[in-house]
């Protein structure tokens, strides 16, 4: 695979080599997409939400398990009887050591809350998958953007070379008495314009390189060498419609929205279950003595079954239920809106990919015509039937046509990335590599 590490394309790397900096980092598109999961700071941050949701689930599950505590108490007290006369008793001491346990045999509210927390973990996992897909799409687009900027360097180098050849031709024509000094001056001005554009593009290249490094958390000081990735040109008829329901099942954001709706449904149940009775088993076992470890203690224990039936809670249950119902209704609307959004994205992505494919041919035709125009203008100037203004104008159109081809190919690549993202898997763009 050809690596776009070419000193002709990158004056920055030539300067870096002269300064003895580190060797460039080679990177393919496949490697870039693989690095997203391991090194993207955005993905790693979103992954922490999974850990947080899991710990929240563990905390909710704890309410369904036995709660056991050990309590040790040393008390000293002095009592007094109040009547016709105050009678004070002596100081008494008591030490209690007890194991206390409680197990909720039936608590519908806690059960529903735990089920909702488990769904929250799945929602967090799907949210992380959605973030990962978004970052992968951004990385692929940045990768292609950097390749485009490097190709523009080559286009501008060719333009500089043409401008210098025109300057030499103008000087030759002047020496032969066919051209005038103004032809040479115009050619010198064209060289200056071409060189300036080349210098500006070098800054653009560095900017796109730094952006890609930032997305992948790469060494910002080492230069980057990208492997070329040529996307296979596919006829528009290949972008056939697929069932929108299949895309729904593949898209992490749609799956996450649906799971979140299920979670809100369980939250509604949990709120309503607050009106139901709960049943708990309570027990304790311990020892009571006058002082700690005095050897004269007695065993104490107790057991009970407690039934709790809420009669009045100040509208707490009603408020929680209404709040949960509102969240569920809002999520239902979000799911419907997301369905419409995905359907529109899918249609637009197919149309855009087909349009970008057609635009490449148009741009290549324009480039061929610009080259022909350039050759004809050079012949007229060489024959002395016209000055070099026609050549300068033709050079500008040729440079613009070359840039149009580079831009059209880049836009087509981006459209294929977008189509893969809309369909739910950005990595599928790797299968579009031209053989």
matplotlib code that plots the C-alpha trace (Angstrom):
import matplotlib.pyplot as plt

x = [0.0, 1.3, 2.2, 1.7, 5.0, 6.5, 8.8, 7.4, 4.0, 5.1, 7.7, 7.0, 8.3, 11.4, 12.1, 11.5, 14.0, 16.5, 16.1, 16.5, 13.0, 11.4, 10.5, 6.9, 4.1, 2.6, -1.1, -3.8, -7.5, -8.1, -5.5, -7.1, -10.6, -9.2, -7.5, -10.8, -11.9, -8.6, -7.3, -10.1, -10.5, -14.2, -14.9, -13.0, -15.0, -18.3, -17.2, -17.2, -20.9, -21.2, -19.2, -21.4, -24.6, -23.4, -22.5, -26.0, -27.5, -25.4, -26.7, -30.3, -29.8, -28.6, -32.1, -33.3, -30.6, -30.5, -29.3, -27.1, -25.5, -23.6, -24.5, -22.6, -23.8, -22.5, -25.0, -24.8, -27.8, -29.2, -33.0, -35.2, -38.8, -40.8, -43.7, -44.2, -40.5, -37.8, -36.2, -33.0, -31.8, -28.2, -26.2, -26.8, -24.7, -25.7, -23.8, -25.6, -24.0, -26.4, -26.6, -29.6, -30.9, -33.7, -34.9, -37.6, -39.6, -41.9, -41.2, -42.5, -41.1, -37.6, -37.9, -39.0, -36.3, -33.7, -35.0, -34.9, -31.3, -30.3, -31.8, -29.9, -26.6, -27.8, -28.7, -25.2, -23.5, -25.5, -24.7, -21.0, -21.5, -23.2, -20.3, -17.8, -19.6, -19.7, -16.0, -15.1, -17.0, -15.2, -11.8, -12.6, -13.6, -10.5, -8.4, -9.8, -9.6, -5.9, -5.4, -7.2, -5.0, -1.9, -3.3, -3.9, -0.2, 0.6, -1.9, -0.4, 3.2, 2.1, 0.6, 3.9, 5.9, 3.5, 3.8, 7.6, 7.6, 5.4, 7.9, 10.7, 8.7, 7.8, 11.5, 12.4, 9.7, 10.9, 14.5, 13.2, 11.4, 8.0, 6.7, 7.0, 8.2, 4.7, 4.3, 7.3, 6.0, 2.6, 4.3, 6.4, 3.2, 1.6, 4.6, 4.2, 0.5, 1.1, 3.9, 1.8, -1.1, 1.4, 2.7, -0.9, -1.8, 1.2, -0.5, -3.8, -2.0, -0.5, -3.9, -5.7, -2.8, -3.0, -6.8, -6.4, -3.8, -6.0, -8.9, -6.7, -4.5, -1.4, 2.0, 1.5, 5.2, 5.8, 4.8, 2.2, 2.3, -1.0, -1.6, -3.7, -7.2, -9.0, -12.7, -14.2, -16.5, -19.9, -22.7, -25.6, -27.9, -25.9, -27.3, -30.6, -33.0, -33.0, -35.7, -35.7, -36.5, -33.2, -31.4, -33.3, -32.0, -28.4, -28.3, -27.0, -28.9, -32.2, -31.6, -30.6, -33.7, -35.9, -34.1, -34.5, -38.3, -38.4, -36.5, -39.1, -41.9, -40.3, -39.9, -43.7, -44.3, -41.9, -43.7, -47.1, -45.9, -45.3, -49.0, -48.6, -47.8, -44.3, -43.4, -40.1, -38.5, -36.6, -34.4, -31.7, -29.4, -27.0, -25.8, -26.5, -24.1, -23.4, -20.0, -18.1, -16.6, -17.4, -18.5, -21.9, -24.1, -27.3, -28.3, -31.0, -32.8, -36.0, -37.7, -40.6, -42.5, -43.5, -46.2, -46.3, -49.2, -49.0, -52.2, -51.1, -47.8, -48.7, -49.2, -45.6, -46.6, -49.0, -46.3, -43.6, -46.1, -47.0, -43.3, -42.5, -45.4, -44.2, -40.7, -42.2, -44.3, -41.4, -39.2, -42.0, -41.9, -38.1, -38.2, -40.8, -38.6, -35.5, -37.3, -38.2, -34.6, -33.0, -35.4, -34.5, -30.8, -30.9, -32.6, -30.3, -27.2, -28.1, -28.9, -25.7, -23.5, -25.1, -24.7, -21.1, -20.3, -21.7, -19.8, -16.4, -17.0, -18.1, -15.0, -12.7, -14.3, -13.7, -10.0, -9.5, -11.0, -8.9, -5.7, -6.8, -7.4, -4.0, -2.3, -4.1, -3.2, 0.5, 0.5, -1.0, 1.6, 4.5, 3.4, 3.2, -0.4, -1.5, 0.1, 0.3, -2.9, -4.7, -2.2, -2.5, -6.2, -6.0, -3.6, -6.0, -8.8, -6.6, -5.5, -9.2, -10.2, -7.5, -8.7, -12.3, -11.3, -9.5, -12.5, -15.0, -13.2, -12.9, -16.6, -17.4, -15.3, -17.1, -20.5, -19.6, -18.6, -21.9, -23.8, -22.0, -22.7, -26.4, -26.6, -25.1, -21.5, -18.8, -16.2, -18.1, -16.4, -13.3, -15.0, -15.3, -11.6, -10.7, -8.7]
y = [0.0, 3.3, 5.7, 9.3, 10.2, 12.3, 15.2, 16.7, 16.8, 18.0, 20.7, 20.5, 17.0, 18.0, 20.7, 18.3, 15.8, 18.6, 19.3, 15.7, 15.2, 11.8, 9.5, 9.9, 7.8, 5.6, 5.1, 3.3, 4.0, 0.6, 1.3, 4.7, 3.2, 0.5, 3.1, 4.9, 2.2, 2.1, 5.7, 8.2, 10.3, 11.0, 7.2, 6.5, 9.3, 7.8, 4.4, 5.7, 6.2, 2.4, 1.9, 4.4, 2.8, -0.6, 0.6, 2.2, -1.2, -2.9, -0.3, -0.9, -4.7, -4.3, -3.4, -6.9, -8.7, -9.3, -6.2, -7.4, -5.1, -5.6, -3.2, -2.9, -0.5, 0.2, 2.2, 3.8, 5.4, 6.6, 6.6, 8.6, 8.1, 11.3, 11.4, 12.9, 12.7, 12.3, 8.8, 8.3, 4.8, 3.8, 3.9, 0.9, -0.4, -2.6, -3.8, -5.2, -6.9, -7.8, -9.0, -7.4, -8.6, -7.5, -9.2, -7.7, -10.8, -8.7, -5.1, -4.5, -1.0, -2.1, -5.0, -2.6, -0.1, -2.8, -3.9, -0.3, 0.1, -3.0, -1.5, 1.7, -0.3, -1.5, 2.1, 3.3, 0.6, 1.6, 5.2, 4.4, 2.5, 5.5, 7.8, 5.4, 5.4, 9.2, 9.4, 6.8, 8.8, 11.9, 10.1, 8.7, 12.1, 13.8, 11.0, 11.7, 15.4, 15.1, 13.0, 15.6, 18.4, 16.4, 15.9, 19.6, 20.1, 18.0, 20.0, 23.3, 22.0, 21.3, 24.8, 26.3, 24.3, 25.4, 29.1, 28.8, 27.2, 30.0, 32.5, 30.8, 30.8, 34.5, 35.3, 33.2, 34.9, 38.3, 37.5, 36.4, 39.7, 38.0, 39.0, 42.2, 42.9, 42.9, 39.3, 38.5, 40.6, 38.9, 35.5, 36.6, 37.7, 34.3, 32.5, 34.6, 33.8, 30.1, 30.0, 31.9, 29.4, 26.5, 28.1, 28.6, 25.0, 23.8, 25.4, 23.7, 20.4, 20.9, 21.8, 18.7, 16.6, 18.0, 17.5, 13.8, 13.4, 15.0, 12.7, 9.6, 10.9, 10.6, 12.2, 15.8, 16.3, 13.4, 13.9, 11.7, 9.6, 8.3, 5.4, 6.2, 4.8, 4.8, 4.2, 1.9, 3.9, 2.2, 2.8, 4.7, 1.7, -0.2, 2.2, 0.4, 1.1, -1.3, -1.8, 1.1, -1.3, -3.1, 0.2, 0.9, -2.5, -1.6, 2.0, 2.2, 5.5, 3.9, 0.9, 3.1, 5.2, 2.1, 0.7, 4.0, 3.9, 0.4, 1.8, 4.6, 2.1, 0.2, 3.5, 4.1, 0.6, 1.3, 4.5, 2.8, 0.0, 2.5, 2.0, -1.8, -3.4, -4.7, -7.7, -8.0, -10.5, -9.0, -10.7, -10.1, -12.2, -11.1, -11.0, -8.6, -8.1, -5.4, -4.6, -5.7, -9.2, -9.6, -13.2, -12.9, -12.2, -13.6, -14.5, -12.3, -12.8, -11.7, -12.4, -10.8, -10.4, -6.9, -5.9, -2.3, -0.9, 2.8, 4.7, 8.3, 9.6, 13.2, 12.5, 11.3, 8.2, 10.2, 12.8, 10.1, 8.3, 11.5, 12.4, 8.9, 9.0, 12.4, 11.0, 8.0, 10.2, 12.5, 9.4, 8.1, 11.3, 11.2, 7.7, 8.8, 11.8, 9.6, 7.3, 10.2, 11.5, 8.1, 7.6, 11.1, 10.5, 7.2, 8.7, 11.7, 9.6, 7.4, 10.4, 12.2, 9.1, 8.8, 12.5, 12.6, 9.6, 11.5, 14.7, 12.9, 12.2, 15.8, 17.1, 14.8, 16.0, 19.6, 18.7, 17.2, 20.2, 22.6, 20.7, 21.0, 24.7, 25.1, 23.3, 25.5, 28.7, 27.7, 27.0, 30.4, 32.1, 30.1, 31.0, 34.7, 35.1, 36.0, 37.3, 35.2, 36.4, 33.4, 31.1, 32.7, 32.4, 28.8, 28.0, 29.3, 27.2, 24.2, 24.6, 25.0, 22.0, 19.9, 21.0, 20.2, 16.6, 16.3, 17.8, 15.6, 12.4, 13.6, 14.4, 11.0, 9.3, 11.3, 10.4, 6.7, 7.2, 9.0, 6.2, 3.6, 5.7, 6.1, 2.3, 1.7, 0.6, 3.1, 0.3, -1.0, 1.8, -0.4, -2.9, -0.1, 0.0, -0.3, -3.4]
z = [0.0, -1.0, 1.9, 1.3, 2.9, 0.1, 0.7, -2.5, -0.8, 2.6, 3.0, 6.8, 7.0, 5.0, 7.6, 10.4, 9.0, 8.7, 12.4, 13.3, 14.7, 15.3, 12.4, 11.1, 12.5, 9.8, 9.9, 7.8, 8.0, 9.5, 12.3, 12.9, 13.3, 15.6, 17.8, 18.5, 21.0, 22.8, 22.7, 21.9, 25.0, 24.1, 23.9, 27.2, 28.9, 27.7, 28.9, 32.4, 32.2, 31.9, 35.1, 36.9, 35.7, 36.8, 40.3, 40.5, 39.6, 42.3, 44.8, 43.8, 44.1, 47.7, 48.8, 47.7, 49.8, 53.5, 55.5, 58.5, 61.0, 64.2, 67.0, 70.3, 73.0, 76.5, 78.6, 82.0, 83.6, 86.8, 87.3, 89.7, 90.8, 91.2, 93.7, 97.1, 97.3, 94.9, 95.2, 93.4, 92.5, 92.0, 88.8, 86.5, 83.6, 80.6, 77.6, 74.5, 71.5, 68.7, 65.2, 63.5, 60.2, 57.9, 54.7, 52.5, 51.4, 49.2, 48.1, 44.6, 44.4, 45.1, 42.6, 39.8, 40.7, 40.4, 37.0, 35.8, 37.0, 35.0, 31.9, 32.6, 32.2, 28.8, 27.9, 29.0, 26.9, 23.8, 24.5, 24.5, 21.2, 19.7, 20.8, 19.4, 16.0, 16.0, 16.8, 14.2, 11.6, 12.6, 12.4, 8.9, 7.7, 9.2, 7.7, 4.2, 4.7, 5.5, 2.3, 0.3, 1.7, 0.8, -2.8, -3.0, -2.3, -5.4, -7.4, -6.3, -6.9, -10.5, -10.8, -9.5, -12.1, -14.9, -13.8, -13.9, -17.3, -18.5, -17.1, -19.0, -22.2, -21.8, -21.4, -24.4, -26.5, -25.3, -26.3, -29.7, -30.1, -30.2, -26.8, -24.7, -21.2, -19.9, -20.7, -18.5, -15.7, -15.9, -15.8, -12.7, -11.0, -11.7, -10.2, -7.0, -6.7, -7.2, -4.6, -2.1, -2.5, -2.0, 1.2, 2.5, 1.8, 3.9, 6.9, 6.1, 5.9, 9.3, 10.7, 9.4, 10.7, 14.2, 14.2, 13.4, 16.0, 18.6, 17.8, 18.2, 21.1, 19.0, 19.7, 18.6, 18.0, 15.6, 11.9, 10.5, 7.3, 6.1, 3.8, 0.8, 0.8, -2.6, -2.3, -4.9, -7.2, -7.1, -9.5, -8.0, -8.5, -5.8, -3.2, -3.1, -0.3, 2.6, 5.1, 7.5, 10.3, 9.7, 10.2, 13.4, 14.7, 13.8, 15.1, 18.7, 19.2, 18.3, 20.4, 23.3, 22.9, 23.0, 26.0, 27.8, 27.0, 28.6, 31.6, 32.0, 31.8, 34.8, 36.6, 36.2, 37.7, 40.5, 41.4, 41.3, 43.4, 46.2, 47.0, 47.6, 50.9, 51.7, 53.8, 55.7, 58.0, 61.0, 63.5, 66.1, 68.2, 70.8, 74.4, 77.3, 80.2, 82.8, 81.4, 78.3, 78.5, 82.2, 81.6, 83.2, 80.3, 79.0, 75.4, 73.8, 70.5, 68.7, 65.4, 63.7, 60.4, 59.5, 57.1, 56.0, 54.1, 53.1, 53.9, 53.5, 52.2, 51.5, 47.7, 47.4, 45.4, 43.1, 42.4, 41.6, 39.3, 37.4, 37.1, 35.7, 33.3, 32.0, 31.4, 29.6, 27.3, 26.5, 25.6, 23.3, 21.4, 21.2, 19.8, 17.1, 16.3, 16.0, 13.7, 11.4, 11.6, 10.7, 7.8, 6.5, 7.0, 5.2, 2.1, 2.1, 2.5, -0.5, -2.6, -1.6, -2.4, -5.8, -6.5, -5.4, -7.6, -10.6, -9.7, -10.0, -13.7, -14.3, -12.5, -14.5, -17.7, -16.6, -15.9, -19.3, -21.0, -18.9, -20.0, -23.6, -23.2, -21.7, -24.5, -27.1, -25.3, -25.1, -28.8, -29.7, -27.5, -28.8, -32.4, -31.4, -32.3, -28.8, -25.6, -22.4, -20.8, -22.3, -20.8, -17.4, -17.5, -18.7, -15.9, -13.3, -14.7, -14.9, -11.3, -10.3, -12.3, -10.6, -7.2, -8.2, -8.9, -5.6, -3.8, -5.7, -4.7, -1.1, -1.0, -2.4, 0.3, 3.0, 1.5, 1.8, 5.4, 6.1, 4.5, 6.6, 9.7, 8.9, 8.4, 11.9, 11.3, 10.2, 9.9, 6.9, 4.9, 5.0, 2.7, 0.1, -0.5, -4.2, -5.1]

ax = plt.figure().add_subplot(projection="3d")
ax.plot(x, y, z, "-o")
ax.set_aspect("equal")
plt.show()
